[in-house]
């Protein structure tokens, strides 16, 4: 099975590829360390996406809590990924689920 999500550093075109790939790997590692692995990243990103796409009254407490956690963890992972790099202020990580990746959390 392919990896369930991708991390891409965007708006940092001046970085050499090897540096960009290392930054992406640091960001992914920080996400997984904070959330508990690749499947937990999928669950948290799924919750965050649902929270952004749905009115609050349509979300359960667990989804809202996980979405809030994603927001905090993603910011920490961004900082870790960009550590010691000189990049434009608009540089950021685009984190996407791979096609067919779904949260294994069915609650």
C-alpha positions as CSV (number, residue, x, y, z in Angstrom):
1,X,0.0,0.0,0.0
2,X,1.4,3.4,-0.9
3,X,2.1,5.9,1.9
4,X,-1.3,7.4,3.0
5,X,-0.4,11.1,2.6
6,X,2.1,13.4,1.0
7,X,4.0,16.5,2.3
8,X,5.2,19.0,-0.2
9,X,7.0,22.2,0.5
10,X,5.6,24.9,-1.7
11,X,6.6,28.5,-2.4
12,X,10.3,27.7,-1.7
13,X,11.5,27.2,-5.2
14,X,15.0,28.5,-4.5
15,X,15.8,25.6,-2.2
16,X,17.8,22.7,-3.7
17,X,15.8,19.5,-4.1
18,X,17.7,17.6,-1.5
19,X,17.1,20.4,1.2
20,X,13.4,20.5,0.2
21,X,13.0,16.8,0.6
22,X,14.7,16.8,4.0
23,X,12.4,19.6,5.1
24,X,9.4,17.6,3.9
25,X,10.6,14.5,5.8
26,X,11.1,16.6,9.0
27,X,7.6,17.9,8.7
28,X,6.1,14.4,8.2
29,X,8.2,12.9,11.0
30,X,7.0,15.7,13.4
31,X,3.4,15.0,12.4
32,X,3.7,11.3,13.0
33,X,5.6,11.7,16.3
34,X,3.0,14.1,17.7
35,X,-0.1,12.2,16.4
36,X,1.0,8.6,16.6
37,X,1.9,7.4,13.1
38,X,0.8,7.7,9.5
39,X,-2.8,6.5,10.1
40,X,-3.2,9.0,13.0
41,X,-2.1,11.7,10.6
42,X,-4.8,10.6,8.1
43,X,-7.4,10.6,10.9
44,X,-6.4,14.1,12.1
45,X,-6.3,15.6,8.6
46,X,-9.6,14.0,7.8
47,X,-11.1,15.6,11.0
48,X,-9.6,19.0,10.1
49,X,-11.0,18.8,6.6
50,X,-14.4,17.9,7.9
51,X,-14.4,20.7,10.4
52,X,-13.5,23.2,7.6
53,X,-16.1,21.8,5.3
54,X,-19.0,21.5,7.7
55,X,-21.0,23.7,10.0
56,X,-20.0,23.2,13.6
57,X,-23.4,21.9,14.6
58,X,-22.9,19.0,12.2
59,X,-19.6,17.9,13.9
60,X,-19.3,15.7,17.0
61,X,-17.0,16.6,19.9
62,X,-14.3,14.1,18.9
63,X,-14.0,15.5,15.4
64,X,-13.8,19.1,16.6
65,X,-11.2,18.1,19.2
66,X,-9.1,16.2,16.6
67,X,-9.4,19.2,14.2
68,X,-8.1,21.5,16.8
69,X,-5.3,19.2,17.6
70,X,-4.4,18.9,13.9
71,X,-4.2,22.7,13.7
72,X,-1.7,22.9,16.7
73,X,0.4,19.9,15.6
74,X,0.5,21.0,11.9
75,X,1.9,24.4,13.0
76,X,4.6,22.7,15.2
77,X,5.4,20.4,12.2
78,X,5.7,23.4,9.9
79,X,8.2,25.0,12.3
80,X,10.2,21.8,12.6
81,X,10.2,21.3,8.8
82,X,11.4,24.8,8.2
83,X,13.9,24.9,11.0
84,X,17.2,26.6,10.0
85,X,16.0,27.3,6.5
86,X,15.8,30.7,4.8
87,X,12.6,30.6,2.9
88,X,10.0,33.2,1.9
89,X,7.3,34.0,4.4
90,X,4.7,32.4,2.1
91,X,6.5,29.0,2.1
92,X,4.3,26.3,3.6
93,X,3.7,22.6,3.5
94,X,0.9,21.2,1.5
95,X,-0.3,18.0,3.2
96,X,-2.7,15.8,1.3
97,X,-4.2,12.4,1.6
98,X,-3.3,10.0,-1.1
99,X,-6.2,8.9,-3.2
100,X,-8.1,6.2,-1.4
101,X,-6.6,6.9,2.0
102,X,-9.2,7.0,4.6
103,X,-9.3,7.2,8.3
104,X,-9.5,3.8,10.0
105,X,-11.3,5.4,12.9
106,X,-14.9,4.7,12.3
107,X,-16.3,6.2,15.5
